[in-house]
């Protein structure tokens, strides 16, 4: 066995936890899941200032050996990221045990690709997007720090990027660096997250351990809709391009599956927000994300988890109970059907517009001419201006008894993708509700304005999903340690 591998294992067992370096750390969703599994973050690299601030707020005081944060992975050599740990004979090769993180996914994701194509005016513009090569920087850190294991997270499209399987390329490269590597698509709803979010996880473990990576058994059942690759888990067909020798068609389940967590369970103890409907729009006023509110005196199993997360236990109140003001759309939100998307929203808004024109005509006692100033005024105040055939899922009203659809980073710009299921509240979800859908505990602190917080939440790895992956990795490392000790 390599001397540095033996040294890492010995030190980790003596201190009682594995040290992690968190690349592309975001606000800390992956870090939080690993923290709950007993891993400790000692360094984080994140380009976004507010997300980095959030990571510092939550993790900088959790380790006695010291913690450092950095902004740009391309200007931060691996040795610099861990130099605060290189004491007592430690070097960059022996300072940390596990590298985790998710390189930016915008160039890989379908939504990101479409945006890049429009900006560049050509197909496959995402192939030249600088962010598409960030996984090479991740591998550079693996090469230099020689962790015992690594976990990389990304969107499913990393397996189908410009006619290439980047996930396989990463796995083959890691294998040459000395790691047994596997990758699989996991759905967050399988692990108690109230959201249908599927992500690719690439896991590597040093070959000296004599074990292969395994993925956490599915814990919850849900009939996934068409469009989710994980709906086809276990059918023997790879959801990635060939070659895919390291791909795992993951469908291993626990013997007894619980139901998936629904949106109404996620929001069960959060009070309704209705004040925006009484004429107090508040548009243009700064929203106070730090103001505290009382919980309702009731709990679901999920809401209790969000208040009792180890190391992040809530007090009697919570913050983040703020929303966007969209007065034009409140009546549309109220009337559109559950599961309805933009076509249904537009149909609903047009029906409301016809009613309002009739009301105005009755009030004025005259017929309002189409395209007149009054007609245009009522139309603009009622009907959203987006084309019907361009973004059919721009609006979506959640079902109360189902998990939510994927919470995107775009929620930082508008929240139409997640309209509250309660007709009487007639609004998009709040910051706290978005955090709940991602399984962030209520005591987890997120820096910045409402928009900045929502962007961070949408970009994050759901902590409950990260926790499941971390526990599975910890089990494999323990088994590998037993192999070494024989």
Secondary structure, DSSP 8 states (H G I E B T S, - for coil): --HHHHHHHHHHHHHTS-EEEEET-TTSHHHHHHHHTT-EEEEEE-SSHHHHHHHHHHHTTS-TT--EEES-TTSS-HHHHTGGG--TT--HHHH-SEEEE----TTTSHHHHHHHHHHHTSTTGGGG-GGGGHHHHHHHHHHHH--SEEEEEE-GGGGSBTTB-HHHHHHHHHHHTTEEEEEEEEEGGGGT-SEE-EEEEEEEEEGGG--------EEEE----TT-GGGGTTSS--SS-S--TTB-----EEEEEEE---HHHHTTTS----GGGGT---TTS---TT--EE--S---HHHHHHHEETTEE--SEE--------GGGHHHHHHS-TT-BHHHHHHHHHHHHHHHHHHHHHHHTS---TTSHHHHHHHHTTS--S-TTT-TTSSBB--TTS-EE---GGGGT--TTSB-S-TTT-SB--HHHHHHHTT--TT----S-HHHHHHHHHHS--HHHHHHHHHHHHHHHHHHHHHHH-
